[in-house]
Amino acid sequence: MTLGAADTAFARELFSDLPDLSARKMFGGMGIYSQGVIFAIMRSDGVLLIKAQEGPFADRLAAMGCYRWTYVRKDGKASAMPYWTVPQDALDDPDKAAQLAREALAAL
């Protein structure tokens, strides 16, 4: 599956409160940036993920019930990416989504 214009519009609306917001297509999905810094991605399957390295912000996302994106590589080993699912309530609330994005950017 490849993302379309509606997906880009959704992400732009959800994070519209952030300065210098941009999105770039990548690997069938897209990277979402504020002032040139990537803080979220939308996978080609439409799942929105927010960036969080190990630490307090990632711990907070886990406590909210978010889960880290992991996948199995060709060699059979699991690999974890520094991206976490966005809480369901934030997907419906641009204020909550923008606050999470600001936290993600501050933690980078």
DOBA-783341 format. One record per residue: y, x, z of N, C-alpha, C, O in turn; chain; residue number from 0. Coordinates in steps of 0.1 Angstrom, whole numbers, plus 5000, padded with zeros to 4 digits. Each point is the difference from the previous one (the first is absolute). Layout:
# DOBA-783341
 n.north n.east n.up ca.north ca.east ca.up c.north c.east c.up o.north o.east o.up unit pos
       Y      X    Z        Y       X     Z       Y      X    Z       Y      X    Z    A NUM
...
END
This chain:
# DOBA-783341
 n.north n.east n.up ca.north ca.east ca.up c.north c.east c.up o.north o.east o.up unit pos
    4988   5008 5000     5012    4992  5000    5012   5009 5000    5001   5010 5007    A   0
    5009   4986 4986     5013    5007  5000    5011   4990 5005    5000   4988 4997    A   1
    5009   5018 5010     5011    4992  5005    5010   4996 4989    5002   5007 4990    A   2
    5004   4981 5012     5009    4995  4990    5014   4999 5006    5003   5004 5011    A   3
    5006   4990 4981     5014    4998  5004    5002   4992 5012    5009   5003 5008    A   4
    4982   4987 4995     5001    4992  5012    4997   5008 5012    5007   4998 5011    A   5
    4984   5012 4988     4997    5008  5012    5012   5009 5003    5003   5002 5012    A   6
    5003   5004 4978     5012    5008  5002    5011   4992 5006    5007   5005 5009    A   7
    4995   4983 4986     5011    4992  5005    4997   4996 5015    5009   5000 5008    A   8
    4978   4997 4995     4997    4997  5014    5003   5012 5009    5007   4998 5011    A   9
    4989   5014 4986     5003    5012  5008    5015   5002 5001    5005   5003 5011    A  10
    5002   4996 4978     5015    5002  5001    5007   4989 5009    5009   5004 5007    A  11
    4986   4984 4992     5006    4990  5009    4996   5002 5014    5009   4999 5009    A  12
    4979   5005 4994     4995    5002  5014    5008   5011 5007    5003   4999 5011    A  13
    5000   5012 4981     5007    5011  5006    5014   5001 4995    5006   5011 5001    A  14
    5000   4979 4995     5014    5000  4994    5010   5005 5010    5011   5004 4995    A  15
    4987   4996 5018     5010    5004  5009    5001   5015 5001    5009   5005 5007    A  16
    4982   5002 4987     5000    5015  5001    5009   5006 4989    5002   4994 4989    A  17
    5004   5017 5014     5010    5006  4991    4992   5007 4988    4989   5005 5002    A  18
    5018   4994 4986     4995    5007  4988    4985   4998 4998    4992   5010 4999    A  19
    5004   4977 5001     4986    4997  4999    4995   5002 4985    5007   4996 4991    A  20
    4982   5009 5007     4994    5002  4987    4985   4999 5000    4994   5002 5011    A  21
    5000   4995 4978     4985    4999  4999    4996   5007 4987    5007   4999 4990    A  22
    4982   5009 5011     4995    5007  4988    4985   4997 4998    4993   5000 5010    A  23
    5003   4996 4978     4986    4998  4998    4992   5013 5001    5005   5011 4996    A  24
    4983   4988 5010     4992    5011  5002    4985   4995 5001    4997   4992 5009    A  25
    4994   5014 4983     4986    4997  5001    4997   4985 5000    4990   4996 5007    A  26
    5017   4996 4985     4998    4986  5000    5007   4992 5011    5001   4988 4999    A  27
    5004   5019 5011     5007    4994  5011    5015   5005 4999    5005   5002 4989    A  28
    5001   4999 5023     5014    5005  5000    5003   5006 5013    4995   4997 5011    A  29
    5014   5013 4988     5006    5006  5012    5013   4993 5003    5008   4997 4990    A  30
    4996   5001 5023     5012    4994  5003    5009   5010 5008    4995   5005 5010    A  31
    5017   4997 4986     5008    5010  5005    5014   4995 5006    5005   4990 4995    A  32
    5000   5017 5015     5014    4998  5004    5007   5013 5000    4995   5010 5006    A  33
    5015   4991 4987     5008    5013  4998    4991   5011 4996    5001   5011 5005    A  34
    4989   4986 4986     4992    5010  4994    4988   5003 5008    4992   5009 4996    A  35
    5006   4985 5016     4989    5004  5009    4989   4988 4999    5004   4989 5003    A  36
    4984   5014 4994     4990    4990  5000    4996   4996 5014    4997   5008 5009    A  37
    5003   4979 4993     4997    4995  5014    4989   4989 4999    4994   4996 5010    A  38
    5002   5000 4978     4990    4989  4998    4994   5001 4986    5006   5006 4991    A  39
    4982   4989 5008     4994    4999  4987    4994   4986 4999    4997   4993 5010    A  40
    5002   5002 4977     4992    4988  4998    4989   5005 4990    5002   5005 4989    A  41
    4986   4993 5016     4988    5004  4992    4999   4990 4988    5006   4990 5000    A  42
    4985   5014 4991     4999    4992  4988    4993   4987 5003    5001   4991 4991    A  43
    4993   5007 5020     4994    4987  5004    5010   4991 5007    4997   4990 5005    A  44
    5016   5015 4996     5011    4992  5006    5001   5002 5015    5009   4994 5006    A  45
    4983   5014 5001     5002    5003  5014    5012   5009 5003    5001   5010 4993    A  46
    5007   4986 5016     5012    5007  5003    4997   5009 5012    4995   4995 5010    A  47
    5008   5017 4990     4998    5010  5010    5012   5008 5004    5008   5003 4991    A  48
    4994   4999 5022     5012    5008  5004    4995   5013 5005    4990   5002 5006    A  49
    5019   5009 4992     4996    5013  5003    5002   5003 5015    5010   4997 5006    A  50
    4979   5009 5000     5001    5004  5014    4991   5012 5002    4988   4999 4998    A  51
    5018   5012 5006     4992    5012  5003    4994   4998 5014    5003   4990 5007    A  52
    4988   5018 4998     4995    4999  5013    5011   5001 5010    5010   5007 4998    A  53
    4990   4984 5012     5010    5000  5010    5004   4987 5005    4992   4990 4997    A  54
    5019   5008 5010     5004    4988  5006    5001   4988 4991    4996   4989 5003    A  55
    5010   5013 4985     5001    4989  4990    4987   4995 4995    4997   4988 5000    A  56
    4994   5021 4997     4986    4997  4996    4993   4993 5011    4993   4990 4998    A  57
    5009   5014 5014     4993    4994  5012    5005   4986 5001    4993   4991 5004    A  58
    5020   5007 4994     5006    4986  5001    4995   4991 4990    4997   4988 5002    A  59
    5001   5017 4985     4994    4992  4990    4986   4996 5003    4996   4988 4998    A  60
    4997   5021 5007     4986    4997  5004    4999   4990 5011    4992   4991 5000    A  61
    5018   5010 5010     5000    4990  5011    5004   4986 4994    4997   4990 5006    A  62
    5010   5009 4983     5004    4988  4994    4988   4994 4991    5002   4989 4995    A  63
    4987   5018 5005     4989    4995  4992    4999   5005 4985    4992   4996 4993    A  64
    5017   5013 5004     5001    5006  4987    4988   5010 4999    4995   5005 5010    A  65
    5001   4998 4978     4989    5010  4998    5004   5010 4990    5008   4997 4990    A  66
    4987   5015 5012     5003    5011  4991    4992   4999 4987    4988   4997 5000    A  67
    5018   5007 4989     4993    5000  4987    4990   5012 5000    5004   5011 5001    A  68
    4984   4986 4997     4990    5010  4998    4992   4996 4988    4999   4989 4996    A  69
    4995   5022 4998     4992    4997  4988    4989   5011 5000    5001   5010 5007    A  70
    4988   4988 4985     4989    5010  4999    5002   5008 4987    5001   4994 4990    A  71
    5000   5019 5012     5001    5009  4989    4987   5001 4992    4990   4995 5004    A  72
    5011   5011 4984     4989    5002  4992    4988   5007 5006    4989   4998 4997    A  73
    5015   5011 5013     4989    5008  5007    4994   4992 5011    4992   5005 5008    A  74
    5013   4982 4994     4994    4992  5011    5007   5001 5013    4997   4992 5009    A  75
    5013   5016 4992     5007    5002  5013    5012   4990 5001    5006   4997 4990    A  76
    4996   4998 5022     5011    4991  5002    5013   5008 5001    5001   5011 5005    A  77
    5010   4983 4989     5013    5007  5001    5010   4989 5004    5000   4989 4995    A  78
    5009   5015 5014     5010    4991  5005    5014   5004 4995    5003   5012 5000    A  79
    5004   4978 4995     5013    5003  4995    5010   4996 5011    4997   4993 5009    A  80
    5015   5013 4990     5011    4997  5010    5007   4987 4998    5012   4999 5002    A  81
    4981   4991 4994     5006    4987  4997    4992   4989 5008    4987   5000 5000    A  82
    5020   4990 5005     4994    4990  5009    5004   4986 4994    5011   4999 4994    A  83
    4981   4991 5008     5003    4987  4995    5013   4995 5008    5002   5004 5011    A  84
    5005   4987 4982     5012    4994  5006    4996   4988 5007    4992   4992 4995    A  85
    5012   5006 5017     4996    4987  5008    5004   4988 4992    5010   4999 4993    A  86
    4981   4991 5007     5001    4988  4992    5014   4993 5003    5006   4995 4990    A  87
    4998   5005 5022     5013    4993  5003    5012   5007 4993    5010   4994 4997    A  88
    4989   5019 5001     5011    5008  4994    5000   4997 4985    5010   5002 4993    A  89
    4979   4994 5001     4999    4997  4986    5008   4988 4996    5004   4997 4989    A  90
    4999   4995 5022     5007    4987  4998    5014   5001 5006    5008   4990 4999    A  91
    4996   5022 5006     5013    5001  5007    5007   5013 4996    4996   5011 5005    A  92
    5013   4989 4986     5007    5012  4995    5006   5008 5012    5001   5012 4999    A  93
    5004   4981 5011     5006    5007  5011    4990   5009 5008    5002   5011 5003    A  94
    4986   4983 4999     4989    5008  5007    4995   5011 4990    4998   5011 5005    A  95
    5001   4986 4983     4995    5010  4990    5010   5012 4999    4996   5011 5000    A  96
    5017   4986 5000     5010    5010  4999    5000   5009 5013    5002   5012 4999    A  97
    4996   4981 5012     5000    5008  5013    4988   5009 5000    5001   5012 5004    A  98
    4987   4984 4992     4989    5009  4999    5002   5011 4990    4997   5011 5003    A  99
    5010   4986 4986     5003    5011  4990    5010   5010 5006    4998   5012 4998    A 100
    5011   4983 5010     5010    5010  5006    4992   5008 5011    5003   5012 5001    A 101
    4988   4982 5006     4992    5008  5009    4991   5010 4993    4999   5012 5004    A 102
    4995   4984 4985     4992    5009  4992    5009   5012 4995    4995   5012 5001    A 103
    5016   4985 4994     5009    5011  4995    5005   5009 5011    5000   5012 4998    A 104
    5002   4983 5014     5005    5008  5011    4988   5009 5005    5003   5011 5005    A 105
    4985   4984 4993     4988    5008  5005    4996   5011 4990    4992   5009 5004    A 106
    5013   4991 4984     4996    5010  4990    5007   5013 5002    4998   5009 4993    A 107
END
